[in-house]
Amino acid sequence: MQEKDLESVFMEAFDAYSNAIFRFCVVKVSDVERAEDMTQEVFMRFFKSLKEGKDISNTRAFLYTIASNLAKDWYKRKKSESLDTHLDNGLAPQSKDLSPDVQAQYHEALTAMADLEERDREVLYLRFVEGFEPKHIAEVLGESANNISVRLNRAMVKLREKMNV
């Protein structure tokens, strides 16, 4: 691929996915500055892969895979943070447009999710926040779509139990 074509592909991917990758990283590491660094690293690795001629059939899944792997590496070096830290870093909705009931439900869901295993939180986030279909989550996590569907179902059951829904 020509250098100009590489830049074009890179810029299209960056424009389309950088905000979503950043949000994903913020949720994973609960630190805005760290998430910015991770997002930058994701796109540096993406560009390097493009330059190396790597066959990337699904750009979005490829980017999320890199981000997920970076987050896993980060967690190996750092202890996970408490729910209070998540809320302090702005993951709670601050919009005045949201009713107190909706904000309370959001906090209840966050609290319940904090009690879930990381692997359950991860599939729920990708499905319901980022809007990935199970087959795309499977690509990101390197599992079968059927396995992801089962994990999603089980995670939803656990979340409902924790929320008494």
Residue frames as qw, qx, qy, qz and C-alpha x, y, z in Angstrom:
[[0.000, 0.890, 0.456, 0.000, 0.00, 0.00, 0.00],
 [0.365, 0.572, -0.032, 0.734, 1.27, 3.48, -0.84],
 [0.276, -0.126, -0.499, 0.812, 2.16, 5.85, 2.00],
 [0.285, -0.085, -0.066, -0.953, -0.69, 8.18, 1.01],
 [0.663, -0.237, -0.574, -0.417, -3.15, 5.27, 1.04],
 [0.539, -0.191, -0.695, 0.436, -1.89, 4.19, 4.48],
 [0.045, -0.053, -0.317, 0.946, -2.46, 7.67, 5.84],
 [0.475, -0.145, -0.301, -0.814, -5.93, 7.78, 4.35],
 [0.686, -0.249, -0.675, -0.110, -6.91, 4.40, 5.84],
 [0.418, -0.151, -0.597, 0.668, -5.43, 5.42, 9.17],
 [0.113, -0.023, 0.141, -0.983, -7.23, 8.78, 9.25],
 [0.589, -0.228, -0.463, -0.622, -10.56, 7.18, 8.33],
 [0.667, -0.269, -0.677, 0.157, -10.17, 4.66, 11.16],
 [0.282, -0.086, -0.451, 0.842, -9.06, 7.34, 13.59],
 [0.294, -0.125, -0.072, -0.945, -12.00, 9.59, 12.74],
 [0.673, -0.226, -0.522, -0.472, -14.46, 6.72, 12.96],
 [0.811, -0.296, -0.501, 0.056, -13.22, 4.95, 16.09],
 [0.361, 0.325, -0.483, 0.729, -10.96, 7.14, 18.24],
 [0.411, -0.412, 0.221, -0.782, -13.73, 8.40, 20.53],
 [0.911, -0.204, -0.172, -0.315, -15.15, 4.92, 21.07],
 [0.778, 0.151, -0.470, 0.388, -11.69, 3.45, 21.72],
 [0.078, 0.415, -0.417, 0.805, -11.01, 6.24, 24.21],
 [0.666, -0.371, 0.084, -0.641, -14.30, 5.55, 26.05],
 [0.940, -0.042, -0.337, -0.025, -13.47, 1.86, 26.12],
 [0.574, 0.265, -0.490, 0.600, -10.06, 2.60, 27.60],
 [0.226, -0.454, 0.308, -0.805, -11.52, 4.97, 30.21],
 [0.847, -0.295, -0.048, -0.439, -13.93, 2.29, 31.35],
 [0.903, 0.078, -0.380, 0.186, -11.17, -0.30, 31.47],
 [0.590, 0.128, -0.405, 0.687, -8.57, 1.73, 33.40],
 [0.334, -0.835, -0.428, 0.087, -10.69, 4.42, 35.16],
 [0.401, -0.599, 0.096, 0.687, -8.09, 7.07, 34.43],
 [0.492, 0.839, 0.157, -0.170, -8.58, 9.67, 31.72],
 [0.045, 0.825, -0.515, -0.228, -4.89, 10.41, 31.20],
 [0.442, -0.239, 0.855, 0.126, -4.03, 6.70, 31.08],
 [0.623, 0.511, 0.586, -0.085, -6.89, 6.15, 28.63],
 [0.358, 0.891, -0.136, -0.245, -5.54, 8.92, 26.40],
 [0.141, -0.623, 0.744, 0.195, -2.11, 7.26, 26.41],
 [0.547, 0.063, 0.834, 0.009, -3.67, 3.87, 25.68],
 [0.585, 0.714, 0.324, -0.205, -5.74, 5.29, 22.83],
 [0.204, 0.847, -0.423, -0.249, -2.62, 6.81, 21.33],
 [0.306, -0.395, 0.860, 0.108, -0.82, 3.48, 21.67],
 [0.659, 0.362, 0.645, -0.136, -3.74, 1.65, 20.02],
 [0.555, 0.813, 0.088, -0.155, -3.51, 3.85, 16.96],
 [0.011, -0.755, 0.628, 0.188, 0.28, 3.73, 16.85],
 [0.467, -0.144, 0.871, 0.052, 0.11, -0.06, 16.79],
 [0.639, 0.588, 0.462, -0.178, -2.64, 0.09, 14.18],
 [0.366, 0.872, -0.238, -0.222, -0.51, 2.30, 11.92],
 [0.212, -0.555, 0.794, 0.130, 2.51, 0.04, 12.44],
 [0.606, 0.156, 0.778, -0.049, 0.38, -2.96, 11.43],
 [0.580, 0.766, 0.187, -0.205, -0.77, -1.13, 8.32],
 [0.151, 0.831, -0.499, -0.195, 2.80, -0.29, 7.38],
 [0.347, -0.343, 0.871, 0.054, 3.82, -3.92, 7.88],
 [0.434, 0.139, -0.649, -0.609, 1.09, -4.95, 5.46],
 [0.175, 0.088, 0.914, -0.356, -0.90, -6.93, 8.01],
 [0.256, -0.330, -0.702, -0.577, -4.25, -8.12, 6.68],
 [0.129, 0.176, 0.588, -0.779, -6.90, -6.35, 8.76],
 [0.074, -0.375, -0.808, -0.448, -10.36, -7.51, 7.73],
 [0.321, -0.802, -0.475, -0.165, -12.31, -5.73, 10.49],
 [0.281, 0.512, -0.272, 0.765, -10.69, -2.47, 11.58],
 [0.506, -0.609, 0.096, -0.603, -13.03, -1.87, 14.53],
 [0.949, -0.300, -0.088, -0.034, -12.48, -5.34, 15.96],
 [0.744, 0.276, -0.252, 0.554, -8.73, -5.01, 15.41],
 [0.032, 0.601, -0.238, 0.762, -8.61, -1.70, 17.31],
 [0.703, -0.533, 0.087, -0.463, -10.68, -3.04, 20.21],
 [0.958, -0.063, -0.207, 0.185, -8.47, -6.12, 20.39],
 [0.493, 0.402, -0.314, 0.705, -5.39, -3.93, 20.74],
 [0.286, -0.587, 0.186, -0.734, -7.14, -1.79, 23.38],
 [0.885, -0.377, -0.079, -0.260, -8.31, -4.84, 25.29],
 [0.877, 0.071, -0.268, 0.393, -4.83, -6.34, 25.29],
 [0.241, 0.506, -0.292, 0.775, -3.29, -3.07, 26.47],
 [0.554, -0.559, 0.104, -0.608, -5.82, -2.89, 29.31],
 [0.961, -0.219, -0.170, -0.002, -5.06, -6.49, 30.31],
 [0.678, 0.270, -0.311, 0.609, -1.35, -5.69, 30.36],
 [0.083, -0.583, 0.218, -0.779, -2.01, -2.60, 32.45],
 [0.766, -0.482, 0.000, -0.424, -4.05, -4.61, 34.97],
 [0.908, -0.010, -0.316, 0.274, -1.26, -7.10, 35.33],
 [0.463, 0.268, -0.315, 0.784, 0.87, -4.23, 36.59],
 [0.174, -0.259, 0.229, -0.922, -1.75, -2.35, 38.57],
 [0.077, 0.304, 0.878, -0.362, -4.45, -3.24, 41.05],
 [0.051, -0.591, -0.619, -0.515, -8.03, -2.56, 40.03],
 [0.032, -0.168, 0.263, -0.950, -9.67, 0.55, 41.41],
 [0.131, 0.368, 0.798, -0.460, -12.81, 0.87, 43.48],
 [0.153, 0.692, 0.651, 0.271, -16.22, 1.91, 42.24],
 [0.178, -0.881, -0.192, 0.394, -15.77, 5.25, 44.01],
 [0.317, -0.434, 0.436, 0.721, -12.80, 5.98, 41.79],
 [0.248, 0.360, 0.747, 0.501, -14.88, 5.14, 38.73],
 [0.021, -0.854, -0.519, -0.009, -17.54, 7.59, 39.82],
 [0.302, -0.784, 0.037, 0.541, -14.98, 10.27, 40.72],
 [0.332, -0.235, 0.565, 0.718, -13.45, 10.04, 37.25],
 [0.348, 0.354, -0.143, -0.857, -16.65, 11.10, 35.60],
 [0.107, -0.055, -0.932, -0.341, -18.20, 7.81, 34.57],
 [0.110, 0.543, 0.739, -0.382, -21.41, 8.77, 36.30],
 [0.207, 0.638, 0.493, 0.554, -23.84, 10.76, 34.18],
 [0.231, -0.343, -0.293, 0.862, -23.68, 14.45, 34.98],
 [0.029, -0.327, -0.502, -0.800, -26.30, 15.67, 32.54],
 [0.249, 0.136, 0.438, -0.853, -29.00, 17.90, 33.95],
 [0.569, 0.087, -0.431, -0.695, -31.28, 16.38, 31.30],
 [0.494, -0.070, -0.867, 0.010, -31.37, 13.08, 33.17],
 [0.611, -0.612, -0.133, -0.484, -34.01, 12.65, 35.81],
 [0.317, -0.577, 0.658, -0.364, -32.95, 11.71, 39.33],
 [0.908, -0.014, 0.341, -0.244, -34.56, 8.30, 38.76],
 [0.830, 0.524, -0.162, 0.103, -32.41, 7.63, 35.70],
 [0.172, 0.717, -0.567, 0.368, -29.27, 8.77, 37.54],
 [0.616, -0.402, 0.564, -0.374, -30.15, 6.51, 40.47],
 [0.959, 0.201, 0.169, -0.109, -30.67, 3.56, 38.11],
 [0.591, 0.684, -0.372, 0.212, -27.33, 4.31, 36.47],
 [0.139, -0.635, 0.645, -0.402, -25.56, 4.28, 39.84],
 [0.824, -0.159, 0.441, -0.318, -27.36, 1.06, 40.80],
 [0.909, 0.416, -0.038, 0.011, -26.26, -0.59, 37.56],
 [0.357, 0.723, -0.503, 0.310, -22.67, 0.61, 38.01],
 [0.442, -0.516, 0.614, -0.402, -22.59, -0.70, 41.55],
 [0.923, 0.050, 0.323, -0.204, -23.98, -4.06, 40.46],
 [0.780, 0.582, -0.200, 0.110, -21.53, -4.25, 37.55],
 [0.027, 0.753, -0.584, 0.304, -18.61, -3.49, 39.85],
 [0.665, -0.332, 0.603, -0.289, -19.42, -6.71, 41.69],
 [0.929, 0.349, 0.065, -0.104, -19.25, -8.76, 38.49],
 [0.748, -0.223, 0.380, 0.496, -16.11, -10.44, 37.24],
 [0.041, -0.583, 0.347, 0.733, -14.04, -8.46, 34.75],
 [0.117, 0.020, 0.850, 0.514, -14.88, -10.84, 31.91],
 [0.094, 0.652, 0.751, -0.047, -18.62, -10.26, 32.51],
 [0.014, -0.799, -0.123, 0.588, -18.20, -6.47, 32.67],
 [0.168, -0.370, 0.578, 0.707, -16.19, -6.56, 29.46],
 [0.111, 0.287, 0.848, 0.431, -18.83, -8.32, 27.35],
 [0.010, 0.777, 0.587, -0.226, -21.64, -6.21, 28.82],
 [0.106, -0.703, 0.101, 0.696, -19.74, -3.02, 28.03],
 [0.124, -0.187, 0.692, 0.686, -18.95, -4.02, 24.46],
 [0.060, 0.444, 0.859, 0.246, -22.54, -5.11, 23.85],
 [0.088, -0.806, -0.581, 0.069, -24.58, -2.41, 25.53],
 [0.185, -0.795, 0.022, 0.578, -22.31, 0.64, 25.58],
 [0.116, -0.443, 0.580, 0.674, -20.42, 0.21, 22.33],
 [0.709, 0.411, 0.095, -0.566, -23.24, -1.63, 20.57],
 [0.125, 0.405, -0.862, -0.279, -21.16, -4.55, 19.29],
 [0.891, 0.017, -0.210, -0.403, -22.95, -7.61, 18.03],
 [0.839, -0.406, 0.363, -0.004, -21.81, -10.91, 19.59],
 [0.880, 0.334, 0.119, 0.315, -19.87, -11.86, 16.45],
 [0.311, 0.799, -0.204, 0.473, -17.86, -8.62, 16.68],
 [0.540, -0.712, 0.369, -0.256, -17.25, -9.08, 20.40],
 [0.963, -0.066, 0.233, 0.114, -16.02, -12.57, 19.54],
 [0.678, 0.596, -0.071, 0.425, -13.52, -11.10, 17.09],
 [0.073, -0.841, 0.305, -0.441, -12.25, -8.63, 19.68],
 [0.619, -0.560, 0.476, -0.277, -11.90, -11.22, 22.42],
 [0.252, 0.437, -0.849, -0.159, -10.76, -14.09, 20.22],
 [0.384, 0.064, 0.859, -0.332, -13.66, -16.38, 21.09],
 [0.045, 0.322, 0.832, 0.450, -16.54, -17.93, 19.19],
 [0.306, -0.290, -0.147, -0.895, -19.73, -15.91, 18.71],
 [0.704, -0.382, -0.552, -0.234, -21.67, -18.70, 20.40],
 [0.590, -0.220, -0.518, 0.579, -19.42, -18.51, 23.47],
 [0.059, 0.100, -0.125, 0.985, -19.89, -14.73, 23.60],
 [0.507, -0.367, -0.372, -0.685, -23.68, -15.11, 23.40],
 [0.727, -0.374, -0.567, 0.103, -23.58, -17.54, 26.30],
 [0.444, -0.104, -0.371, 0.809, -21.31, -15.21, 28.29],
 [0.155, -0.258, -0.092, -0.949, -23.62, -12.26, 27.60],
 [0.641, -0.421, -0.479, -0.426, -26.65, -14.22, 28.71],
 [0.705, -0.324, -0.518, 0.360, -24.95, -15.39, 31.91],
 [0.290, 0.030, -0.224, 0.930, -23.63, -11.90, 32.66],
 [0.339, -0.361, -0.224, -0.840, -27.12, -10.44, 32.23],
 [0.719, -0.435, -0.529, -0.120, -28.55, -13.05, 34.59],
 [0.590, -0.217, -0.424, 0.652, -25.90, -12.18, 37.20],
 [0.071, 0.166, -0.034, 0.983, -26.51, -8.45, 36.75],
 [0.509, -0.439, -0.381, -0.635, -30.27, -8.86, 37.11],
 [0.722, -0.391, -0.542, 0.175, -29.76, -10.92, 40.26],
 [0.444, -0.110, -0.307, 0.835, -27.52, -8.25, 41.76],
 [0.129, -0.146, -0.074, -0.978, -30.04, -5.55, 40.86],
 [0.251, 0.287, 0.810, -0.445, -33.01, -7.64, 42.03],
 [0.427, 0.325, -0.238, -0.810, -34.73, -7.18, 38.67]]
